Amino acid sequence: MRVIFMGSPEFSVPVLDALVAAGHELAAVYCQPPRPAGRGKKDRPTAVHARALELGLPVRHPASLKGAEAQADFAALGADVAVVVAYGLILPQAVLDAPAHGCLNIHASLLPRWRGAAPIHRAILAGDAQTGVCIMQMEAGLDTGPVLLREATDIGATETTADLHDRLSAMGAALIVDALERLETLVPKAQPEAGVTYAAKIDKAEAAVDWTRPAVQVDRQIRGMSPFPGAWTTLDGARLKLLRSELASGSGASGTVLDDALTVACGDGAVRITEVQREGRGAQDAASFLRGSPVPAGTVLG
């Protein structure tokens, strides 16, 4: 098929690769414009932009698709379908209608649960047992369109947003290739009205750990915020990011370290921290961190 691909972050790259590998003709790749990043604040292309250039594909990165010229340029590509995954811009109706088969979105949740910006984070934060990927026919509403295909997966007990991100990206890539192969025969199913939830964008203010909360909630917060923005506490007055954890046995005053393995008491139960990151340093597993910076039992965090 003649495909327009629309995506920006790393999550979208495996999908682009899968479409190319499946032999589809990529009419153009749309992504967010390069933005200042790094210490030098030089314009840096998105992950999709960089990969598209490596593949020799034409790239477009308009700041908006609301103008008549941008919409005409899009329609002129004569695409059979547009595949959209974490693109980052609202698609006007004229864009949604331009490809012969419309625009298909790869959404990282089991719709109608977790419509919106941060479905992977929110699934872990909420303690969902399962999540998955949906291939959705896009319409004007926020992730409200009918679903063509869906695939579910269990969320592991120690899985982080980063882990789940990578698994769902690979699932989405395989599922969209399947959807395009069977597009003529797939029957879109309207989303049920019951069970709608919204995955609001993650606010950095949500990342500070409150040790008085139950251990199960603290554990979800640590895993759900990893790697970005990174749940954090303080140790000796300095911020310490907590990137991985697991539920552990033990009890004590909230925030108190219970042993020499970084097990921390919560309001109910305890969590064992298994990966951390000090300010200005790289991530370390807890054992390596503790060899260089012992945290004795009785230490109170944050």
C-alpha positions as CSV (number, residue, x, y, z in Angstrom):
1,M,0.0,0.0,0.0
2,R,1.0,3.6,-0.4
3,V,1.4,4.8,3.2
4,I,2.0,8.1,4.9
5,F,3.6,7.5,8.3
6,M,3.1,10.0,11.1
7,G,5.1,9.6,14.4
8,S,7.8,11.3,16.4
9,P,9.3,9.6,19.4
10,E,11.3,6.4,19.9
11,F,8.1,4.4,20.4
12,S,7.2,5.0,16.8
13,V,10.4,3.8,15.2
14,P,9.8,0.1,15.2
15,V,6.5,0.7,13.5
16,L,8.2,2.6,10.7
17,D,10.8,-0.2,10.3
18,A,8.0,-2.8,10.2
19,L,6.1,-0.9,7.4
20,V,9.3,-0.7,5.3
21,A,10.2,-4.3,6.0
22,A,6.6,-5.4,4.9
23,G,7.2,-3.8,1.5
24,H,4.8,-0.8,1.8
25,E,5.6,2.3,-0.2
26,L,6.2,5.2,2.2
27,A,5.0,8.3,0.4
28,A,6.2,10.5,3.2
29,V,7.1,10.5,6.9
30,Y,5.6,13.2,9.1
31,C,7.0,14.1,12.5
32,Q,7.4,16.9,15.0
33,P,9.9,19.6,14.0
34,P,13.5,19.5,15.4
35,R,13.7,21.2,18.8
36,P,16.6,22.5,20.9
37,A,18.0,19.8,23.1
38,G,21.2,19.0,25.0
39,R,23.7,21.3,26.6
40,G,24.2,23.3,23.4
41,K,20.5,23.7,22.9
42,K,21.0,22.8,19.2
43,D,18.0,21.7,17.2
44,R,17.7,17.9,17.4
45,P,15.5,15.9,15.1
46,T,13.0,13.4,16.6
47,A,13.8,9.7,16.7
48,V,11.5,9.1,13.7
49,H,13.0,11.9,11.7
50,A,16.5,10.5,12.2
51,R,15.4,7.0,11.3
52,A,13.6,8.1,8.2
53,L,16.7,9.9,7.0
54,E,18.7,6.7,7.5
55,L,16.1,4.8,5.4
56,G,16.2,7.4,2.7
57,L,12.6,8.4,3.1
58,P,11.1,11.9,2.5
59,V,10.5,13.7,5.8
60,R,8.0,16.5,6.5
61,H,7.7,18.3,9.8
62,P,5.1,21.1,9.7
63,A,4.5,23.0,12.9
64,S,0.7,22.6,12.2
65,L,-1.6,20.8,9.8
66,K,-4.4,23.4,10.2
67,G,-3.5,25.5,7.2
68,A,-5.0,24.9,3.7
69,E,-1.5,24.6,2.1
70,A,-0.3,21.9,4.6
71,Q,-3.6,20.0,4.0
72,A,-3.3,20.3,0.3
73,D,0.3,19.0,0.4
74,F,-0.8,16.0,2.5
75,A,-3.7,15.2,0.2
76,A,-1.5,15.5,-2.9
77,L,0.5,12.5,-1.7
78,G,-2.3,10.2,-2.8
79,A,-1.9,7.8,0.0
80,D,-4.0,4.6,0.5
81,V,-3.8,5.0,4.2
82,A,-2.0,7.0,6.9
83,V,-0.5,5.2,9.9
84,V,-0.3,7.4,13.0
85,V,1.5,6.6,16.3
86,A,2.5,9.1,18.9
87,Y,2.7,11.9,16.3
88,G,2.0,14.8,18.6
89,L,-0.3,17.0,16.4
90,I,-4.0,17.1,16.1
91,L,-5.2,16.0,12.7
92,P,-7.9,18.2,11.2
93,Q,-10.8,16.5,9.5
94,A,-9.4,17.3,6.0
95,V,-6.3,15.3,6.9
96,L,-8.3,12.4,8.4
97,D,-10.3,12.2,5.2
98,A,-7.5,12.5,2.7
99,P,-6.1,8.9,2.4
100,A,-8.4,6.5,0.6
101,H,-8.7,4.3,3.8
102,G,-8.4,7.2,6.2
103,C,-5.9,7.4,9.2
104,L,-5.2,4.4,11.4
105,N,-3.8,5.1,14.9
106,I,-1.7,2.6,17.0
107,H,-2.8,3.3,20.6
108,A,-1.0,1.7,23.6
109,S,-4.0,0.7,25.7
110,L,-7.1,-1.5,25.5
111,L,-9.5,1.2,24.5
112,P,-11.7,2.7,25.8
113,R,-9.5,2.5,28.9
114,W,-6.7,5.1,28.9
115,R,-7.6,7.3,26.0
116,G,-5.1,10.2,25.8
117,A,-1.5,11.2,26.3
118,A,0.1,8.7,28.8
119,P,-1.6,5.3,28.6
120,I,1.5,3.3,29.5
121,H,2.3,5.3,32.6
122,R,-1.3,5.4,33.8
123,A,-1.9,1.6,33.4
124,I,1.1,0.9,35.7
125,L,0.2,3.7,38.2
126,A,-3.4,2.3,38.4
127,G,-2.2,-1.3,39.0
128,D,-3.8,-2.7,35.9
129,A,-3.2,-6.4,35.4
130,Q,-3.4,-6.1,31.6
131,T,-2.9,-3.5,28.9
132,G,-2.3,-3.9,25.2
133,V,-2.5,-2.2,21.7
134,C,-5.4,-1.2,19.6
135,I,-5.5,-0.3,15.9
136,M,-8.1,2.4,15.7
137,Q,-9.8,4.2,12.8
138,M,-9.2,7.9,13.6
139,E,-12.0,10.4,14.0
140,A,-12.2,13.9,15.4
141,G,-12.6,12.9,19.0
142,L,-9.7,12.0,21.4
143,D,-9.1,8.3,20.8
144,T,-12.8,7.7,20.2
145,G,-12.7,5.9,16.9
146,P,-13.8,2.4,16.1
147,V,-11.2,-0.4,16.7
148,L,-10.1,-2.7,13.9
149,L,-7.7,-5.0,15.9
150,R,-6.6,-5.3,19.5
151,E,-4.1,-7.4,21.4
152,A,-3.8,-7.7,25.1
153,T,-0.7,-8.5,27.3
154,D,-0.2,-8.9,31.1
155,I,1.7,-6.3,33.0
156,G,4.6,-7.9,34.9
157,A,4.9,-7.4,38.6
158,T,8.2,-5.5,38.3
159,E,7.7,-4.0,34.9
160,T,8.4,-0.3,34.4
161,T,7.0,2.1,31.9
162,A,10.2,1.7,29.9
163,D,9.9,-2.1,29.8
164,L,6.2,-1.9,28.8
165,H,6.9,0.9,26.3
166,D,9.3,-1.4,24.4
167,R,7.0,-4.4,24.4
168,L,3.9,-2.4,23.3
169,S,5.9,-0.7,20.5
170,A,6.9,-4.1,19.1
171,M,3.3,-5.4,19.5
172,G,2.0,-2.3,17.7
173,A,4.4,-2.8,14.8
174,A,3.3,-6.4,14.2
175,L,-0.3,-5.5,14.6
176,I,-0.4,-2.7,12.1
177,V,1.3,-4.9,9.5
178,D,-1.4,-7.5,10.1
179,A,-4.1,-4.8,9.9
180,L,-2.9,-3.4,6.6
181,E,-2.7,-6.9,5.1
182,R,-6.4,-7.5,6.1
183,L,-7.7,-4.0,5.7
184,E,-10.3,-4.8,3.1
185,T,-11.9,-7.4,5.3
186,L,-11.6,-6.0,8.9
187,V,-14.8,-4.7,10.4
188,P,-14.3,-1.7,12.7
189,K,-16.0,-2.1,16.1
190,A,-17.3,0.9,18.0
191,Q,-15.8,1.4,21.4
192,P,-18.2,0.7,24.3
193,E,-19.4,3.7,26.3
194,A,-18.7,1.9,29.5
195,G,-15.2,1.8,30.9
196,V,-13.9,5.1,29.4
197,T,-10.9,6.5,31.3
198,Y,-8.4,9.3,30.3
199,A,-4.6,9.1,30.6
200,A,-3.7,12.6,31.5
201,K,-0.2,13.8,30.7
202,I,2.3,13.0,33.4
203,D,3.0,16.0,35.7
204,K,6.5,16.2,37.3
205,A,4.7,17.1,40.5
206,E,3.5,13.5,40.6
207,A,7.0,12.1,40.9
208,A,7.9,12.9,44.5
209,V,7.5,9.8,46.7
210,D,5.3,10.0,49.7
211,W,6.5,7.1,51.9
212,T,3.3,7.3,54.1
213,R,1.4,5.8,51.2
214,P,0.9,1.9,51.1
215,A,3.8,0.0,49.6
216,V,1.8,-1.2,46.6
217,Q,1.1,2.4,45.6
218,V,4.7,3.5,46.1
219,D,5.9,0.5,44.0
220,R,3.5,1.4,41.2
221,Q,4.7,5.0,41.3
222,I,8.3,4.1,41.1
223,R,7.8,1.7,38.2
224,G,5.2,3.9,36.4
225,M,7.4,7.0,36.5
226,S,10.5,5.1,35.2
227,P,12.4,6.4,33.4
228,F,10.6,9.7,33.0
229,P,10.1,11.8,34.9
230,G,11.5,9.4,37.5
231,A,10.0,9.0,41.0
232,W,12.4,10.6,43.5
233,T,13.2,10.9,47.2
234,T,16.0,12.6,49.1
235,L,19.0,11.0,50.7
236,D,21.3,13.2,52.8
237,G,19.6,16.3,51.3
238,A,20.3,15.3,47.7
239,R,17.6,14.1,45.3
240,L,17.7,10.4,44.4
241,K,15.7,9.0,41.5
242,L,14.2,5.6,42.1
243,L,13.9,3.7,38.8
244,R,13.0,0.1,39.8
245,S,11.4,-1.5,42.8
246,E,9.6,-4.6,44.1
247,L,7.3,-5.3,47.0
248,A,9.1,-6.6,50.1
249,S,8.3,-7.8,53.6
250,G,9.0,-5.5,56.5
251,S,7.5,-2.6,58.4
252,G,8.6,0.5,60.3
253,A,8.3,4.2,60.3
254,S,7.5,5.5,56.8
255,G,10.6,6.3,54.8
256,T,13.0,4.3,57.1
257,V,15.5,2.0,55.5
258,L,15.0,-1.4,57.1
259,D,18.2,-3.3,56.0
260,D,21.4,-3.0,54.0
261,A,19.6,-3.9,50.7
262,L,17.6,-0.6,50.4
263,T,14.3,-2.0,51.6
264,V,12.2,1.0,52.7
265,A,9.2,1.1,55.0
266,C,6.0,2.6,53.7
267,G,2.7,3.5,55.3
268,D,1.7,-0.2,54.9
269,G,4.4,-2.7,54.0
270,A,7.7,-2.0,52.3
271,V,9.4,-1.8,48.9
272,R,12.9,-2.8,47.9
273,I,14.6,-0.3,45.6
274,T,16.5,-2.2,42.9
275,E,17.7,0.6,40.6
276,V,18.6,4.3,41.4
277,Q,20.1,7.4,39.8
278,R,21.9,10.1,41.7
279,E,21.8,13.7,40.4
280,G,24.3,14.1,37.6
281,R,25.0,10.4,37.4
282,G,23.9,7.4,35.4
283,A,21.4,4.8,36.5
284,Q,22.8,2.0,38.8
285,D,21.4,-1.2,40.2
286,A,21.0,-0.9,43.9
287,A,23.8,-3.3,44.7
288,S,26.4,-1.2,42.8
289,F,25.0,2.0,44.3
290,L,25.3,0.6,47.8
291,R,28.9,-0.5,47.4
292,G,29.9,3.1,46.7
293,S,27.4,4.8,49.0
294,P,26.2,2.5,51.8
295,V,22.8,3.4,53.2
296,P,22.6,1.8,56.7
297,A,19.4,0.5,58.3
298,G,17.7,3.4,60.2
299,T,18.4,6.0,57.5
300,V,15.3,8.0,56.7
301,L,14.6,9.0,53.1
302,G,12.9,12.1,51.8
